[in-house]
Amino acid sequence: MGPHLVIAGMMGVGKTTTAAALGARLDLVHRESDADIEAVFGRTGQQIAVTDGVDALHDLEAAMLLGSLAHPEPLVISAAGWVVEHEPCRVALARRAFTVVLEVPIDALIERIASGSHRRAISREELIDIQGRRRGWYDEIADLVLDAREPTEHLVSRIVDAVGSLPSG
């Protein structure tokens, strides 16, 4: 069996959409921390962040990623955007996954975030700061970097082609 396939990137780049389509194409289970957290705890990540704090949410998101990466069978995983800041998550990604980082220019990212109801409000300045802080870590974990403005089917095909060219074993 091959490695886990992890879709990473900033909030709003389309990780969940791409990972779900990739899982369907490869007939692999798709894991997504927001859905997993809500299933286990009965609350959304946004609710947990409000009641318990952002650090509590981040702890759960890290635990969900690390738990998924420990699964014996390959999974397609949508990683929470911030986990790249957490060293144990970066180490696990390097050891146990083929990681695809999705990117979009800042203006497209702002539009995508504004159109979603499950994401927190964030200013342009904060988003630029976060993106700048994470850039080196995304580069560190990326096996493949793709422009998420491409159609989902194209992204999935490019990932499948890249994974198909990996040595087996």
C-alpha positions as semicolon CSV with decimal commas, in nm:
position;residue;x (nm);y (nm);z (nm)
1;M;0,000;0,000;0,000
2;G;0,107;0,357;-0,061
3;P;0,139;0,645;0,183
4;H;-0,142;0,853;0,325
5;L;-0,233;1,143;0,096
6;V;-0,263;1,470;0,284
7;I;-0,407;1,788;0,139
8;A;-0,270;2,091;0,325
9;G;-0,281;2,467;0,290
10;M;-0,440;2,780;0,425
11;M;-0,805;2,790;0,524
12;G;-1,022;2,841;0,220
13;V;-0,793;2,692;-0,045
14;G;-1,022;2,396;-0,111
15;K;-0,857;2,119;0,089
16;T;-1,179;1,939;0,177
17;T;-1,325;1,959;-0,175
18;T;-1,003;1,834;-0,333
19;A;-0,945;1,560;-0,075
20;A;-1,304;1,431;-0,102
21;A;-1,275;1,411;-0,482
22;L;-0,933;1,243;-0,453
23;G;-1,065;0,988;-0,205
24;A;-1,357;0,907;-0,435
25;R;-1,126;0,874;-0,737
26;L;-0,887;0,638;-0,556
27;D;-1,156;0,460;-0,352
28;L;-0,987;0,563;-0,027
29;V;-1,148;0,685;0,293
30;H;-1,139;1,063;0,332
31;R;-1,078;1,203;0,682
32;E;-1,140;1,566;0,763
33;S;-1,073;1,714;1,106
34;D;-1,380;1,940;1,116
35;A;-1,614;1,648;1,049
36;D;-1,420;1,413;1,279
37;I;-1,425;1,664;1,567
38;E;-1,797;1,724;1,528
39;A;-1,866;1,348;1,514
40;V;-1,661;1,276;1,826
41;F;-1,745;1,582;2,038
42;G;-2,088;1,683;1,908
43;R;-1,972;2,040;1,849
44;T;-1,819;2,219;1,555
45;G;-1,463;2,342;1,563
46;Q;-1,596;2,697;1,565
47;Q;-1,809;2,619;1,874
48;I;-1,510;2,462;2,050
49;A;-1,293;2,764;1,970
50;V;-1,555;2,998;2,117
51;T;-1,626;2,798;2,434
52;D;-1,292;2,630;2,505
53;G;-1,047;2,852;2,316
54;V;-0,850;2,828;1,995
55;D;-0,568;2,635;2,164
56;A;-0,816;2,362;2,266
57;L;-0,939;2,340;1,907
58;H;-0,582;2,323;1,778
59;D;-0,504;2,040;2,021
60;L;-0,801;1,844;1,886
61;E;-0,706;1,914;1,524
62;A;-0,350;1,796;1,586
63;A;-0,478;1,482;1,759
64;M;-0,712;1,410;1,467
65;L;-0,430;1,447;1,212
66;L;-0,186;1,236;1,412
67;G;-0,453;0,970;1,467
68;S;-0,533;0,958;1,097
69;L;-0,164;0,935;1,007
70;A;-0,130;0,638;1,244
71;H;-0,402;0,446;1,058
72;P;-0,258;0,130;0,900
73;E;-0,436;0,170;0,566
74;P;-0,382;0,468;0,334
75;L;-0,626;0,754;0,383
76;V;-0,688;1,083;0,210
77;I;-0,670;1,349;0,480
78;S;-0,774;1,715;0,478
79;A;-0,537;1,873;0,728
80;A;-0,641;2,176;0,932
81;G;-0,454;2,479;0,798
82;W;-0,264;2,557;1,118
83;V;-0,117;2,206;1,183
84;V;0,190;2,295;0,979
85;E;0,289;2,517;1,275
86;H;0,296;2,214;1,508
87;E;0,629;2,031;1,493
88;P;0,493;1,682;1,581
89;C;0,245;1,717;1,293
90;R;0,520;1,825;1,050
91;V;0,737;1,530;1,155
92;A;0,448;1,286;1,112
93;L;0,362;1,432;0,771
94;A;0,723;1,393;0,657
95;R;0,735;1,031;0,773
96;R;0,390;0,901;0,687
97;A;0,237;1,098;0,404
98;F;0,257;1,230;0,053
99;T;0,158;1,591;0,118
100;V;0,000;1,819;-0,139
101;V;-0,005;2,188;-0,054
102;L;-0,276;2,392;-0,224
103;E;-0,211;2,761;-0,278
104;V;-0,405;3,060;-0,408
105;P;-0,314;3,430;-0,421
106;I;-0,420;3,631;-0,117
107;D;-0,713;3,808;-0,289
108;A;-0,864;3,477;-0,401
109;L;-0,813;3,340;-0,050
110;I;-0,998;3,636;0,103
111;E;-1,290;3,584;-0,138
112;R;-1,309;3,213;-0,057
113;I;-1,299;3,271;0,318
114;A;-1,569;3,537;0,299
115;S;-1,798;3,302;0,104
116;G;-1,789;3,027;0,368
117;S;-2,002;3,023;0,680
118;H;-1,791;2,776;0,881
119;R;-1,475;2,988;0,895
120;R;-1,396;3,267;1,135
121;A;-1,377;3,623;1,010
122;I;-1,021;3,727;0,939
123;S;-0,868;4,051;0,819
124;R;-0,648;4,078;0,512
125;E;-0,354;4,182;0,732
126;E;-0,397;3,882;0,965
127;L;-0,426;3,646;0,668
128;I;-0,108;3,788;0,512
129;D;0,071;3,747;0,846
130;I;-0,045;3,387;0,886
131;Q;0,045;3,299;0,528
132;G;0,389;3,453;0,570
133;R;0,450;3,270;0,897
134;R;0,351;2,934;0,747
135;R;0,516;2,964;0,404
136;G;0,845;2,798;0,502
137;W;0,669;2,516;0,684
138;Y;0,441;2,447;0,387
139;D;0,751;2,435;0,167
140;E;0,911;2,194;0,415
141;I;0,624;1,943;0,410
142;A;0,521;1,973;0,044
143;D;0,576;1,682;-0,189
144;L;0,365;1,865;-0,447
145;V;0,240;2,225;-0,462
146;L;-0,064;2,306;-0,676
147;D;-0,255;2,620;-0,768
148;A;-0,598;2,561;-0,617
149;R;-0,764;2,789;-0,873
150;E;-0,743;2,496;-1,115
151;P;-1,060;2,285;-1,146
152;T;-1,088;2,014;-0,880
153;E;-1,078;1,736;-1,142
154;H;-0,749;1,874;-1,275
155;L;-0,598;1,892;-0,925
156;V;-0,704;1,534;-0,855
157;S;-0,555;1,412;-1,184
158;R;-0,226;1,587;-1,110
159;I;-0,212;1,429;-0,762
160;V;-0,296;1,083;-0,899
161;D;-0,022;1,121;-1,162
162;A;0,231;1,228;-0,897
163;V;0,141;0,947;-0,659
164;G;0,149;0,695;-0,943
165;S;0,508;0,790;-1,010
166;L;0,615;0,714;-0,650
167;P;0,830;0,407;-0,600
168;S;0,625;0,127;-0,445
169;G;0,706;-0,009;-0,103
